[in-house]
Amino acid sequence: MQKLALTFLLTLVGLASFSQVPKNIQGFWQFHVDKPGGWNGFHIGDDYVEYYYTLYQVEKIKTEGDQLHIDLVNGQNRLTLTVLNSLNSENSKFSFSNRKDTLSCRHFESDPDIIPTEINQNTLYATGWVSQKSNDKLEIKDNQLLFNGKTWDIVWLGKYPITGEYRMLAKYNEQHGLFYLNKTQNNLKIVYNAKSALYHKEGPHKLLSTLYGNWYNTTTSDWEYGFYEYFAIIKGDFFDYSSVDQQKDEIKLGLISRNNNKITLRARLDKGALFLKSGKSKVTKLLPVQETLVTSTTPDHRLFNDTEFKKRDTTIVTGYLRNNLSNAPFKISIRNWLSGENEDYFSDLDSLGRFEVKLPMSNSAQVYIDWQRSTIQTVLEPGKKYTLFYDLDTKQLLFAGVDVRVQNELTAYSRFIDAYSQEFRITSAIAREKYMYEHKLKGDEFLTYEMKKLDSLRQVDALFFKKQPTLSDRAKYFIEQSSNYQIAFDLMQKKYSLDRKTKEQFSTLYMTKVKENFYDNNLKPRSLLNDNGTFLNDYIDYVKETDSTYEAAVYHNEVIDYLIVNKKITTSPDIALYSKLVSNRNRNNQDQLILSELIQKDSTIQKRYMLMADEYQEMIKERTLLNLYLTNPLQYYVKNLSPDLRDLYHTQNIIRHFKSTPVPYSAETLFEITSPISNAYFVNEIKEKNDKLSKLENSSLQYEENLKRTEHLKASKDADKLLAEILAPHKGKVVYIDFWGTWCGPCVAEMEHAPAAKKALEGKDVVFIYFANRTPKAAWQNFIKLKKLEGKNVFHYNLEDEQQSLIETRLGINSFPSYLLLNKNGNFVNMKAPRPSEKNDLVTAVDKLLAD
């Protein structure tokens, strides 16, 4: 191990203080972090220390005993770095005054995660960049950085490959500065001293710089024009500049749209206003949009379009994401009310930040737009086209289109709430304390607390209504109901805190309040708020589960008798009679007498009945699941729900059944389950999905031989022998085992990630083995096709229930899904292996086993 001047501390003893960092301390000191990409080290220079992405100047260095203290300053911020032991390259200990822990560090000359980079056209060469806010210029060339009016000499430049970020150390006079830079074709973000600034590439038409920004019509209050470096948005459409000329006090613009529509604009600025003339039309006066649009003063008493889920239409969202530095696609998430799940729709961003997303909608609904990056939520209506502008720097959000008033009003409400929250912001500790208090509240105490919270929300909403007296009725309705269903959501989510062991329930008062204030409120349309979807699910399920008249269980004998009566199972008259008698849970004395006589007359009848049930076990399983998930709940819905909710929840159950059991229904069964549905659109959706499954069922498997036949294992009673036979062919390879079932929601969700996980391990000596628990054969095969779970190194087992149980008991499998890893010697080494969704962790675990 290389030593780094083990005696340097001794040589410093007796010195009072100094400001030059000794050479043997300088360099990069790296410590371990669990998450790749996190802050994992600090750089020490001759007169500076980089700490948590900020550069501190060395103020004073002093010794105290065998420790060295380095006092650091950055503006008003101060901290001390302490060297705790004699230095060596492998394990040296440091502490910072604002951290409680001790950092065990390894020494490098420079950050090993940073790749040294030269300044050229392919990296960070930059000229002609202008700040959107201050109009300052930024340049990077000839090993110099022009920033904030200062010219810095670049000491070094490197690229961090995990994020693509550039890091630069520069010097101005005697001061060092650390810069973090992200650059795309037209955007550049620079962070210095924990403050960020955004720059744009200058456009080809410098005359346009006075017009840059968004402008609204003073008569209609609509956002109509947006002028940017390389294109314009005019009344929701994109236009490129074909010409820009100065004519006296006007700017003449030639523009051409995507569909080749050509227009000419004459623009004149006067006292902050923009006067535009297009062709022979009258001059339009426009003002710059501030944070949000000015609310229209025209009364608007319309309601949201409620299709009652009777058809599906395509909604188009186009737009411009300004100041974007991410390569992530643009995403819109919407709740599919027929499946009860959220669905995502994507669009790539072009080099300028423009996008177009098409999403199917069956009713007006709340949507989440580019949530991880832009955190936008609003309401969209089916069949409409919206144009969106969002600036990731200024947070300005605007909508253009034929009818976008409510979207812009909801944006104003969102900004009002942000400002209000900032005024009354609380620390994370207080927020945590508040959460714990709410979590501990139970029953009627929680009800009282939440209803008071609703009063507070309504008071805040009233402040906004007072500030915006001409809001449309739709905006008011959405805001009011959003507050209502936030509380409704909380109240019914509390059911998950009830003690199931003691069959704890809410009080009559609690459920009456929920019913009268929220369930009977009858939100229109029901899809308007996502919280309403969760609330309805929780409320209906709770009432159903606590209703003593609801028959949730499915009885094996009753299913068999149903199949015999409906001629699905052919059997002898005596077996049919026996089935009728044993399936009747309320049989009278006479029926019991007939049953006893039947058994006395033929002692084999019970055995023959069981053999018949074994012969038709797949059919019985399928019917059992149909009754459990569809027939029994439908009987409850018919009695207790309104017709529209009955149709909606029965359809949801059918589509969920398709997902967990991807087998097409027969024509007879399809007719049986769709006949109670009055909504023709729902019926068509079900039939479409059934047709797709029929086609899937008729398709062939690419690796059919890897769906292992297990008939020869039926008699096995030894779990170890079973496992040995299954695993023997794979010795010498790492084996990844997945215990799953089509009935298991988390299992199905993880299967979405399985293809990517297998792709990441492609070409390596690893085998994937899937054990399906209680999954009918047809559903098993279709699911494998549907989720693309095949491969040369992928093997599927669908054992008999007894053998599956033997293996699960032997391996301690008591939850689904469960994942296990075996090493090349066939030994189980990880009984809680990473999931497919934890792809990086899984690859790391497999690679380690392959290397052993």
N, C-alpha and C positions, 0 to 999 in steps of 0.2 A: 504493500500500500504506500503510495507516494505521500510523503509528509510535507506539509506546507509551513515551514518555519515554526516548528513546535515551540521555539523559545522566544517568539516575538514579543509575547506579553512581558517576559522578564526584562527585556531590553527597554521597555517603556516605563517600568516602575521608577517612580521618582520624578517623572515629568509632570508638570502641573496640568497643562492642557495644550492642544494643538488642533488645527483645522484640516490638515492634509491626511486623507485616509491612507494608511500603509498599503504598499503594493500587494502584500501577501493576503490582504482581505478583499481586494478588488476582484470582480468577476461576477458570475451568476451562481446563486445558491438555490438549489432546487430541493423541494420537499414533496412528500407523497400526498396526493389528493385522490379521493375515490372516483370522482367524475372527471373523465378526460375533457380537456378544454377549460377547466377551472384555473383560477390563479394558483400557480404551483411553485413560485419562486420569486426572488427579488434580486435586482442587479445593484451592485455597489461600484461606484466610480471613484475617481480621485477626490471629488468634492460634492458628490450627490449620491442619493440612494433612491431607487425606484421601489415604491411600496404600494401595492394594490393599484397598479396602473397610473400612479401619480408620482411625479418626481419631487423629491425633497432635497433642499440644499443642506449641506453639512454646516452646522453652526459652530459646534465645538466637539472635541474628542477628549475624553479623560479616562483615567484608570482608577479603579477602586478594588484593592486587593488583587485577585487574579482575573478580574473581569474588565472588559473594555466597553465604555458607554459612548455612543455616538448620538449627539443631540441634533435633531433634524427640524427644519422649518419649511413650511410652504404657506406664504401669506400669514393668515391668522392661525393656521393649523400647526401644531407641534407634536412630535413624538420622539421617543428614544429607542434606538436599536442597541441591544446589549449582546456582546460576544461572551458566551458563558463558559467556554472551555478552550483548551489548546486546539488549534485548527488542524484538521487533516482532510484529505480530499473526499473521504467516504462518509464521515459522520461527524459533523460539527454542529454545535447547538447554539441557537440564537433565540432571542425573545424581543418582541416589540411591546412598548409600554401600553398600547391600547388592546393588547390580546392577553388572555390568561394562559394560553398554552406555550409550550416550548417547541420550537421547530428544529427537527433533526434534518440537517441539510447535506447535500452532496455538491461538491464544487465543480463548476465548468468555467472555461474561459469566457463563453457566451452562452446564451439560452439555446440548449440543444433542440428545442422545438421550433426555433426560428431559422428559416433558410436565408442566408445572405443573398441580397439582390442588388443588381445594378439598375440605375435609372436609365430607362430607354422607352421607346414607343410602345413596347409590349408589356411594360410593367407600370411605372408610376409617373412617367413623363407627363407633365400637365401644363398647358398654357391656355389662356383664354377662359379661365374659370371665374365666375362672378357670384358673389353672395346674393341670395334672394332678398335678404333683409337690409343689408348695409351697402350693397353695391361695391364692396371691397373686392379686390382681385386677389387670386391665388395662383402662384406659379411654382412648378417644381422642375428645375433644369440646371444643368451645369453644377451639380452637387450643391445646389442652394435651394432654399425654400423661402418664397415671398409670401408672408402671412401676417395679417393685421398691420400692414405697413412696415414690417421689419423684414430684413433679409438675414436668414439663418444659414449658417454653414452646416451641411449634413455630415455628421460623424460616421454614422452607419445606417443602413436600411436593410430590413429583412421582411420576409413574408411568413405568416403563421398559416400553415396549410390546412389546419382543421376548419378555420373560418374564412380563409382567403384574405384576412386582414393584413395590411402592411403596418410595420412598426418602425419608427424613425427616431434616432437620437440626433439632435441638432444643437448648435451653439450660437448664441448671439452675444457679442462682447465676451464677458466671462461667465455668462449664465447658460446652463444646459437646459434643454427642454425635450420632453418625450412626447411624441405625437403618434396617434393611432389613426389610420386612414383606410377607408373603404371606397372603392371606385368602380363605377359601372361606365357604360358608354357615355352617359350624359349627366351623371350625378357623382358627386364626391363629398364624402363626409369626413371631417377631420375633428379629432378630439384632442384637446390640449388642456392640461390642468383640470381635468374632470368636466370640462365644458365642451359641448359639441357645436359645430357650425357646418352648414350645408352650402355647397356651391354647385352651380349649373354651368354646363358648357355653353359658351356664348352661341346664340343662334346666328344663322347666316345673314339675318336682316336686322342691323343695329337700330334702324329707324323704329322698329317695333317695341323697343325696350320701354318706351313711355306708355305703351298699351298693355303691357304684361299684367295678367291678373284676371279676375272674374268680375263681370259687370251685370247689374240687374236693371230691368226696365222699371222706371219710376212710376209708370201708370199701372202695370199689372203686378209688380213686386216679384216677377219671375226672373230667375237667372237665365239670361239669353245668350250672353257672349263670354267666351274665355279665350284669351290670346296668350300663347306660350311660345317658346323659342322655335319650335319646328312645326307647329300646327295650331289650329284653332278649333274650339267647340262652339258651334252656332246652333242654338235652339235644339240641342241634343245630338247633332250630327257632327262628324269629324270632317275638317277641311284642311287641305295642305295649301301652303302659300305658293302661288305661281308667279306673283310679282308684288313688289312693295316699292312705291315711289313717293317722293315728297312733291306736293303741288301746292305752292304758297303755304297757307297755314293748315293744310290738310295732308293726311296720308292716304294714298290710294292703294287699296289692297285687291289683288286678284286672287281668288280662292277656287279650289276645285275639290269636290267631295269624292268619297269612295265610289259612288255610282256615276261619277263623271258629271255631276251637276256643277256648273260654273256660275259664280256670282262675283260682283264687284262692289266693294264697300268704300265709302269715303268717310274718314274718321277725323274728328276735330276735338281737341281737348280745350276746355275753358273752365277755369276755376274749379278744378277737380272733377268736373262732369265730362262725360264722353258723349259726343253727338255723332250718331251714325246715320248714313243714308245709303240704302241699298237700291240700286236701279232708279225707278221712277217713284218709289214709295216715299212717304213723308219721313222727315228726320226724326229719329228716336233718341230720346234723352236717357242716358244710363249713368248710374253711379257705381263706384266700386263696392263689391260685397265685402263686408267686414267679417266678423267671425261667423255669423249666420245671416240668413235673409231677413228682410223686413217683412212682417206678417201682412198679408193682404187685408184690406179693410172691407172687402166685399163679403157679405154674409154667405155662408156655405152650410146648408142644413142637410146635406146628403148623408146616407148611411154607407157603411162598407158593403161592397158587393158580396152577397151571400149566395153562392151557387147551390148550396145544400148538398154539395158533393155529387152533383148529377152529371158532371162531365170533366174532362181534363183538357187543359189548354197550355200552350207554351208561353212562358214569360221570358223576355229578353232583357238582360242587364248588360249594357256596355259602359265603358268608362275609362277614366285616366287616373292612375295611381301615381301621384307626383312625389318626388323625393324618395323613391323606393330604391333600396340597396340590396334587396334580397332576390334570389332566384326562385323562390317558392312560387308555385302557381296561385292564382287568385281563386278563392273558394267561397261558395255560398252554401250554407247548411239550412235545410228546411225539414220540418217534421212531416213524415209520410203518415197521414192519419189512417190509412188503410192497413199499414203494417205496424203502426205504433212506434216506429223507429225514425231516427234522424238520418237523412241522406245528404251526401255531399256532391256538389257539381263544381267542375273546375274549368279554368281557362288559363293557358299560358299568357304571360305578359310579353308584349313585343319589346323591342329595344328602347322604346320611348315610354313604356309603362302603360300601354293601352290593352284592353281586354274585352272579351264578349263572352257572357255565360248564358246558356239556354237551360231553363229548368222547367220541368212539367209541374203544373199546379192544378189542383182540383178545387181549391177555394182560396179566398183571401187569407193570408197567414203571416205571422211573425217570422222573420228570417234573420240569420246571423251571417253577416257579410265580412269575409276576410278576417275572421275573428282573432286569430292568433297574432296578426300583424296590425290590423286597423281597428278591431273591436267595434264594428258597426252593427247595430240592430235596428230594424225598421219593419214596415209592413209592405208586402207586395200583393198585387192582385193578378189573377190569371189572365193571360192573353194580352197584357200590356208591355210596352217597351219603356225602359228607364235608362237614363244616362246619368252616371255618377261621377263626381269629381271628389277626390280625397287627397289632401296634402298631409303626408306623414310627419312633416315638420311643424306646420302651423295648426294642424288638426282641423282645417277648414273642410267641411263636408257639404256638398250641394247636390241636388237632384234636378234634372231637366227632363221634360217629357210633356205629353198631352195633359196629364192630370197628376201632378206631383206635389201639390200643396201640402197634403198631410205628411208626406215624407220630410219635407223641409221644416214643417212645424214641429215634428217629433225630434228633429235634430236640434232645434232651438230648446226644446224641453230637456234633452240630454245635456246640453251645455249648461243650462240653468241648474240642473241637479249636480253636475260636476262642481260648479262654483259654490253652490250651497253646501255641498259635502266638504269642500276645502275650508270653508268658513268654520265648520264645526268638526273638523277632522280630529281624530283621536289617535293615541299611540297604539302600537301593535299590542302592547301589554294590556291596555284597557279593553281593546277589541277582543282579546283572548278571554279576559275576565268576563266580558259581556256574553261571549259565546258559551262559556262554561255555566254561567248563571241560567241562560235560556235552556241549555241542555238538561240541567237538573230539574227544571220546572216540569210538573206533571199534571195531567188531567185538567180540572177546571181552573187551577192556578195558571197554567199555560194558556188556556183559552182567554182568560181575563187579560193576561199580559199581551197576547197577540191582538186582541180587539183594541186595546189602548194604542198599540203600535199602528194599527190601521187608522185610528183617529189622527195620529201624528202625520202619517203619510198624506192623508186627505188635507190636512192643514198646509203642508208644503205644496201640494198640488194647487190649492186655492191661491197661494201666493203667485204661482206662475200664471194662473188664469187671470188674476188681477193685473199682472204685468202685460199679458197678451189678451186684451179684451175682445179681439176679433178672431179668435181661434175658430177653425172649422169645427163642426159638431163631431166629425170623425176623430179629430185629434183629441178633443175633450173626452170622448167615449173611450178611446184607447188608453189614455193616461189614467182615467178613473178606474177602468177595469184592470189595468196593470197593477195598480195598488191593491185592489180587491183580491186578485188571484195570487199575488205574492203571499198574502196572509193565508188564503185558502190552501195554497201549496204547503206552507209551514204546518198548518193545523193537521192536515191529513198525513204528512210525512211523519208526524209524531207517532203514528201507529207502529212504526218500527222500533219504538222505545218501550212498547207495552210488553209485559212479561207473558210470553206465550205459555210457559210452564203452568202458570196459575190461571191461564185463560183470562187475563186482565182485559177489560174493555173500557172504552170511553163512557162517561155518564150520559144519561138521556139529554141533559141540558147541553152538553158538549155537541152531540150529534144534531140536536135540534137547531142550535145556532149555526152550525156548518151548513145544514140543509137550507134553512131559511135565508141565510145571507149570501150563500154562494151556489149551492147545487141548483136551487130553484131560480137563480138569477138568469139562467138560460142565455149565456153569452152568445152573441150573434156577430159573425159566424163563430162556431165553436172552435175553429182553427185559428182564431185571431191571436190567441196567446198560447205559447208553449206551456206555461204554468197551468193553464186550464186542462191540457191533455194529461199531465201528471196528476193533477188534482182529481180529475174524473176517474182515472185508473185506480187511484188509491181509495177514493170514496166508494166506488161501486164494488171493488174487491172486498173492502172492509165490511160493508153492509151485507154482501153475499155470504162472506165467511161467518158472520155472526148471526145469520138467519137460520134458526133451528129447522126451518122447513126445507132448506136447500139440501139436495142430495148430491154431495160431492163425490162419494165413493162409487166405484164401478165394480160390480160383483161378477166373478168369473163364470159362475153357473148361469147367471142371467144373460150374459153375452152369448154363451153357447146355445141357450134356448132360443134367443132371438135369431141366431143364424139358422137353427133348425126350422123354426116356424117360417122364416122367409126363404126356405129352400136353398140356402147357401151351403148347408151341410146336409148331405143325404145319409140317412141312417134308418135302422129298423124301427117299426112302430113301438116296440117295447122300450127301446132306448129313448125314443122321442117322448114317451110317457114319463119315463124316469127323469128325463131332463126337465120336463114341465113341472114335476113335483119338487125336485130338489132346488129348482131356481126360485120357487115361491117362498119368500121369506116370511110371508104372513099366512102360511097354509093352516087350515083348520084341522080339527081332529079327524074328520073323514079323509082328508087328503093324506094325513100322516098314516092312517090305517092302510090306505091303498099303497102307499110307498113301502110300508113294512111288509105287506103281503107280496108285493112285487119282488122284494129282495129275498124273501123266504122261498118264493117259487123258483127263482133263478139266482143262485149265489154268485154267478159270474157277471151279473149285470153291471155291478160297480166297476169291475175291472175292464169290461168292454166299453163302458162309458169313458173311462180314463184313456184307454187306447185310442178311441175315436177323437178325444180332445187332443191327444198327442199328435195324431195324424194331421189335424187341422190347426196346429198351434200358431202358425204364421197368420192365418186368417183371423184367429181369435185375438191375437195380439193387436192386429190392425184395427179390429172393431173396438177393442177395449180402449185404445188410444183415441179413436173417433168419439166414443161416448164421453171419455174423460175430458177431452179438450173442446168438443163441439156440442154434442147433443145435450149433455147435462147443463152446461152454462146457458145454452139457448133457452131451455125450459124456464130458467130463472129470468132471463132477459125479457121473455114474452110477458111474464107476469108483472115485472117490476120497472121496466124501462120504457121511455117514450119510443115510438116507432123509429125515429131517426137514430137514437142511441142504440136501440136493439140491432138495427141493420149494421151500424158502424162497428159495434163490438163483436158481433157474430162474424162479420167479414174479417176483422182483425184476427180473431181466433183461427179462422180458416187459413189465412196467409201465414200465420205463425206455425200452424200445423204443417203447411207445405215446407217451411224452413226446417223444422225439426224432423219431419218424416217426408223427404222429397220423393214421394211416390204418387203418380197420377191417380185420381179417383176414377172408378168405373163410371160409365154414363149414368147408371142407376143411382150410385152414391152421390154423384155430382148433382143430379136432379134433387135428391133428398135434402142436401145441405143448402142448396141455393133457393129452393122453393119458398122458404120463409122470408127471403130478402125482397123488399119492394123496390129498392134502388137499382135500376137497370145498369147503371155505370159500375156499381159494385159487382154485380153478377158477371158482367163482361170482363172485368179485371180478373176475377176468379177463374173464369173459363180460359182466358189467355195464359195464365200461369199454369193451369192444368195441361193445356196443349203443349207448352214448353217442356213440362216434365215428361209427357208422353214421348216427345221426340228424343229427350235425353235417355229415357228408358230403352228406347230402340237402338240407341247408338252403342258402339262396342267399346270395350276397355282396351287400352293400348298394352297393358301388362296384366292380362287376365290371370296368368299363371301365378302372379304375386298376391292374388286374393286366395289365401290358403284354404284348402279343403280340410275340414277338421272332424269328419264323421268318425275316423279311426280313433279319435281321442275321447269319444263320448263315454267310454267305459272307464277312463282313467280316474283314479281316486287319489293319486299322489301328486301334489303340486310341484315337488322338486323334479320328478320325472317329466312332468308336462313341460316345465320350463326348460329342462335340459334338452328335450327333443326340439323345442321351438328355437332355442338359441344356438344349438350345435353347429348349424351351417355357417354361422357368422363369427366363429372364433378367429381372432386375429384382426378384427375390425372393432372400432368403437360403435356401440349400439345405443341409440336414442329411442326410448320407449314412451309412448303416449297412451294413457288410459282415458277413454272418452266415450261419448254416446251422443247420438243425434238429438236426444231429449234434453241435453245439458246445454243451456244458453252460453255459459262461459267457454265450454268446449268448442261450440260452433263459432264463437267470436274469435278464439285463438286460431282456428283453422284458416281464417282470412290471412294470417301471417305465415302459415306453413310454407307456401310456395317460395316466398322470399327467403325464409330460413334455409330451405333446401338448396336454393340457388347460391346462397352465401357459402355453403359447404360442398358445393359441386366439385367433383374431381378428387375428393378426399375419401379415405377409407372409413366411411361412416355409413351405418345402416339405420333406417327408420322403421320401427315396428309399431303398428297401431293395434290396440286391443279395444274392440267396440263392445260396450256394456249394454245389454238389453236393447239391442237395435235390430229390428226386423231386417231380413236379408235384402229385400228389394230396396228399402230405404238406405241401407248400408251401401249398396253398390251405386245407387244414384247419387248419394252424397259424395262418394269418392270421385265420380265423374264431374259433378257440379263444382267441386272445390279444387279440381285438378291435383288430387293427392296421389298421383301415380309416379312411378320412376323405377329404374332398374334396381335401385337400392332401397326400394320402399315395399314393405310387406304388411298385409292386412290380415287380421284374425277376427273372426266373429264366432267365438266358442259357444257351446251350449251353456246355459245359465249356471249349471253346477260346476263345470270346469272353469268358467270365468271367475266364479266366486272363490274357488280353491286358490287360484293364482293371486287374486286380489287380497285374500286373507293372508296368504303366505308372505306377500310383499308389503303388507300393512297399508293397502290402498283404502282410504276411507273418505276421500273427497275427489271430485272430478272438476276439471281435468287434473291428472297427476302425471309428472314427467320424471323419468329416471335415466341415468347414464351408466353404462357398463364399459369397463376398460377392455383392452385388446385380449386380456386373459379370460374374459367372460365373467368378471367379478363386478358386482354392483358397487359403485363408488360414490354415487350421488343420488339419494332418494328424493331430493327436491331440486331437480335440475332446472335450469332456466327455461322459460316458456318460449314458444316461437316468436312472440311479440318482443321478447328480450334478445333480439337477434345477436347483437354484439357480444353480450355475456355468453350466449350459447356457443358462438364461434370460438370465443376464448377458452371456454371449458373443454370443448372438443379438441382444439389444437393442443392443449396441455396434455390430454390423454394420448393423443397421437404421438406426441414427442417423448412420452415416458417409455 
